[in-house]
Amino acid sequence: MLLSRHRRVLPGFRLTIGFTLFYLGLIVLIPLAATFAKTGELTWHQFLRAVASPAAFAAYRLSFGASFLAALVNAIFGLLVAWVLVRYKFWGKRLMDALVDLPFALPTAVAGITLATLYAQNGWIGRWLVPFGIEVSYTQVGVFVALTFIGLPFVVRTLQPVLEDFDQEIEEAAATLGANRFKTFCRVILPMIFPALLTGFALAFARALGEYGSVVFISSNIPLKTQIVPVLIMNKLEQFDYAGATALAIVMLVVSFTLLLAINWLQWWNTRHYEQT
Amino acid sequence: MPYKRPKRPTTEPALVRWILITGALLFLGLFLVVPLVAVFVQAFSKGVGYYLHTLNNPATLSAIKLTAIAAGISVPLNCIFGVAAAWAIAKFDFFGKNVLITLIDLPFCVSPVISGFVYVLVFGAQGWLGPWLIAHNIKIIFEVPGIVLATMFVTFPFVARELIPLMQAQGRAEEEAARTLGARGWQTFWRVTLPNIKWGLLYGVILCNARAMGEFGAVSVVSGHIVGQTDTMTLYVQALYENYDSTGAFAVASVLAFLALMTLGLKEWVERKGATLAEAERKS
């Protein structure tokens, strides 16, 4: 038999793979399959009414738009933060490095009520924005702020190891050949760290798309205006519109699975990219 | 002429460095430090008396208990799963391994709201098992078991994801040597594998626990939202906030923020410990 060509020395394959598949099936696969099966019970009319309604389109637009902008801001500032943390020495560096993971550790509901309070018109940050006519809490800008907060660690944490392993001899070579620092950064460093940057961006984007807890407090959840897709699903559930919620959930699941595959591919590209260089 | 240090070609001028550091610190300060400080300031805005009163409330204590139950069940189970999955994946070759690794990551990419919702579709009144559960008077959705299940789903990959790459990198040689020298299966695991993976395991458990205690969206879908019965700490924060007791909400939130800070501290410690051990191993 192909599998047992050489006898396995280590024991426990059947036990561990058995438990792994059983637990994976029970907790993850069967419930997810239930969602897809439930969609089969919907008529086309029901499905389209849920996923192609004006409220759904407005929610897609806000979810994708705000997530994209938040991931973009995180890519730019994440690059800055990762660069500063890896390359420079300054007071409080270790504390800042540890704090970067705060959005992972802080419950999203806590982040949500805190951001909503800070950016309200009488809040610590919001009051400084009032003279400029900028309202953050309870608007689409608020959604963007919350999504930026929860996506913050992704780009920093994907870039840090790559920058740490970066071979500085390449930069020296660029300097010897007459490139100034800015040119070296744009032409030498940036192309090399680009796959990692893109991976971080994709991770932040994927996380932002599904986010619920931090957004629900800072957006006022007005249909067609400040409602993101997860909040819209939640609304449908609260009205016991399970058909509508299932249809929207399927759309989101398909998008998330596609993103997961894209991210896996990016990470594979990432490792290959560095093995070559 | 005073000695002038030659410019290093691989760093930026001091002014550029200073601007970049300031920019990074401003961004982190605005998005991380200010919110963190705000949680504690808001929590104490009506004085220590009100703070202690909120925390000592039976509803708060019941929320803390429910959060502890959810984390107390989901973390150990996901921990056992993580070790089993990593053992199977790292120590053996089999068909479909990469698919399995991707499937384990699935819960990470599912929105928390949907993570809770999938259980409603299985166990809810209109779900697959709904009629049977009602007939046997078993309540899962809108009750504690639903909250535990939703927490298990969202924290599912944490331990496995730490251990799989770690155990793959460590290879099989040590375990195979132990077996050749006559160690039994479990002996090999306890004496050889576990000491090798303990820091990675601890790291995964810390992350898993932080997420289990902080989960909001998924438990929000499956909870009955009855204060004092089916509210976890995060749900109780929401209940207080929506009842215009913002100070009370921040008081409970400050406990969660404190736990988050503890998580970050522990994580730092484990990371450093792991790095020192790896360093020592490389030298010896």
Contacts between the chains, C-beta under 8 A, distances in Angstrom:
chain1	res1	chain2	res2	distance
A	3	B	94	7.7
A	8	B	92	6.7
A	9	B	172	7.8
A	9	B	175	8.0
A	9	B	176	4.9
A	9	B	179	5.3
A	9	B	180	7.5
A	10	B	91	5.1
A	10	B	92	7.3
A	10	B	172	6.4
A	10	B	175	5.4
A	10	B	176	6.5
A	10	B	179	6.5
A	10	B	185	7.8
A	10	B	188	7.5
A	11	B	179	7.8
A	11	B	185	3.8
A	11	B	188	7.8
A	12	B	87	6.2
A	12	B	88	8.0
A	12	B	91	7.8
A	12	B	185	5.6
A	12	B	189	7.6
A	13	B	88	6.3
A	13	B	91	7.6
A	13	B	92	4.9
A	13	B	94	7.9
A	15	B	84	7.5
A	16	B	84	4.2
A	16	B	85	7.2
A	16	B	87	4.5
A	16	B	88	4.0
A	17	B	88	4.2
A	17	B	92	7.5
A	17	B	94	7.2
A	19	B	80	7.7
A	19	B	81	7.1
A	19	B	84	4.6
A	20	B	81	6.8
A	20	B	84	5.3
A	20	B	85	4.3
A	20	B	88	5.5
A	20	B	100	7.4
A	23	B	77	7.7
A	23	B	81	4.8
A	23	B	84	7.8
A	24	B	81	7.9
A	24	B	85	7.9
A	24	B	100	7.8
A	24	B	103	6.2
A	24	B	104	6.6
A	27	B	149	7.5
A	27	B	152	5.6
A	27	B	153	5.8
A	27	B	156	5.9
A	28	B	103	7.1
A	28	B	106	5.7
A	28	B	107	6.0
A	28	B	153	6.7
A	28	B	156	6.1
A	29	B	103	7.1
A	30	B	122	6.9
A	31	B	118	3.7
A	31	B	119	5.7
A	31	B	121	7.1
A	31	B	122	5.2
A	31	B	153	7.2
A	32	B	106	7.2
A	32	B	110	7.7
A	32	B	118	5.8
A	34	B	118	6.2
A	34	B	121	4.6
A	34	B	122	4.8
A	34	B	127	7.0
A	34	B	128	5.7
A	35	B	114	7.5
A	35	B	117	7.3
A	35	B	118	5.1
A	35	B	121	5.5
A	37	B	128	7.8
A	38	B	121	5.2
A	77	B	23	8.0
A	77	B	24	7.4
A	77	B	27	4.7
A	80	B	20	6.4
A	80	B	23	5.8
A	80	B	24	5.0
A	80	B	27	7.0
A	81	B	24	4.7
A	81	B	27	6.6
A	81	B	28	6.4
A	83	B	20	6.8
A	83	B	24	7.8
A	84	B	20	5.5
A	84	B	21	5.3
A	84	B	24	4.2
A	85	B	24	7.6
A	87	B	11	7.2
A	88	B	17	5.7
A	88	B	20	7.4
A	88	B	21	5.8
A	90	B	21	5.3
A	92	B	25	7.8
A	96	B	24	7.9
A	96	B	25	7.0
A	96	B	28	5.6
A	98	B	264	5.3
A	98	B	265	7.6
A	98	B	267	7.7
A	98	B	268	5.1
A	99	B	28	6.6
A	99	B	32	5.1
A	99	B	33	7.1
A	99	B	36	7.8
A	99	B	264	7.1
A	100	B	28	7.2
A	100	B	32	7.5
A	101	B	264	5.8
A	101	B	267	6.8
A	102	B	32	5.1
A	102	B	36	6.6
A	102	B	260	6.7
A	102	B	264	6.6
A	103	B	32	7.6
A	104	B	207	7.5
A	104	B	210	7.3
A	105	B	210	5.0
A	105	B	214	7.5
A	105	B	260	3.9
A	105	B	261	7.7
A	105	B	263	4.4
A	105	B	264	5.5
A	105	B	267	7.9
A	106	B	36	7.8
A	106	B	214	7.0
A	106	B	256	7.3
A	106	B	257	6.2
A	106	B	260	4.4
A	107	B	213	7.2
A	107	B	214	3.1
A	107	B	215	7.4
A	107	B	216	6.0
A	107	B	233	7.8
A	107	B	234	5.0
A	107	B	237	7.9
A	107	B	253	7.9
A	107	B	256	5.0
A	107	B	260	7.2
A	108	B	112	7.8
A	108	B	214	7.0
A	108	B	216	5.1
A	108	B	217	7.0
A	108	B	234	7.8
A	109	B	214	7.8
A	109	B	216	4.2
A	109	B	234	4.2
A	109	B	235	7.8
A	109	B	237	5.2
A	109	B	238	5.8
A	109	B	253	7.5
A	110	B	39	6.5
A	110	B	214	7.5
A	110	B	234	7.4
A	110	B	237	6.6
A	110	B	253	4.3
A	110	B	256	5.1
A	110	B	257	5.8
A	110	B	260	7.7
A	111	B	35	6.8
A	113	B	237	6.6
A	113	B	238	7.9
A	113	B	241	5.1
A	113	B	246	7.5
A	113	B	249	5.8
A	113	B	250	7.0
A	113	B	253	6.3
A	114	B	35	4.6
A	114	B	38	5.4
A	114	B	39	5.4
A	114	B	42	7.6
A	114	B	250	7.8
A	114	B	253	7.2
A	115	B	35	6.4
A	117	B	38	6.7
A	117	B	42	6.4
A	117	B	246	7.0
A	117	B	250	7.9
A	118	B	34	6.6
A	118	B	35	6.3
A	118	B	38	5.5
A	124	B	34	6.7
A	124	B	38	6.4
A	125	B	30	7.5
A	125	B	34	6.9
A	148	B	31	6.8
A	149	B	31	5.6
A	149	B	35	7.3
A	152	B	31	6.0
A	152	B	32	7.3
A	168	B	10	5.0
A	171	B	9	7.2
A	171	B	10	4.6
A	172	B	9	5.8
A	172	B	10	5.9
A	175	B	9	3.4
A	175	B	10	6.8
A	176	B	9	7.4
A	181	B	11	7.9
A	181	B	12	5.3
A	181	B	13	7.7
A	181	B	16	7.6
A	206	B	109	5.8
A	209	B	111	7.2
A	210	B	109	7.3
A	210	B	110	6.7
A	210	B	111	3.1
A	210	B	112	6.6
A	210	B	113	7.6
A	210	B	114	7.4
A	211	B	111	7.5
A	211	B	112	7.9
A	212	B	111	6.6
A	212	B	112	5.3
A	212	B	113	4.9
A	212	B	216	7.2
A	212	B	217	3.7
A	212	B	220	7.7
A	213	B	112	7.0
A	213	B	216	3.8
A	213	B	217	5.2
A	213	B	220	7.9
A	213	B	234	7.3
A	217	B	238	7.9
A	217	B	241	7.0
A	229	B	111	7.8
A	230	B	111	4.9
A	230	B	112	7.4
A	230	B	113	4.3
A	230	B	114	7.5
A	230	B	217	6.8
A	231	B	113	8.0
A	233	B	111	7.8
A	233	B	113	5.2
A	233	B	114	7.0
A	233	B	117	6.9
A	234	B	113	5.5
A	234	B	220	7.4
A	234	B	221	7.1
A	237	B	117	6.6
A	237	B	120	7.3
A	237	B	221	6.3
A	242	B	120	7.6
A	242	B	121	7.6
A	242	B	124	7.9
A	242	B	126	6.0
A	245	B	117	6.3
A	246	B	117	8.0
A	246	B	121	7.0
A	249	B	114	4.9
A	249	B	117	5.8
A	249	B	118	7.9
A	252	B	111	5.8
A	252	B	114	6.1
A	253	B	110	6.8
A	253	B	114	6.4
A	256	B	109	4.3
A	256	B	110	5.9
A	256	B	111	7.0
A	257	B	106	7.9
A	257	B	109	6.9
A	259	B	109	6.3
A	260	B	102	7.1
A	260	B	105	6.7
A	260	B	106	7.2
A	260	B	108	7.8
A	260	B	109	4.3
A	261	B	102	7.9
A	263	B	109	8.0
A	264	B	102	6.3
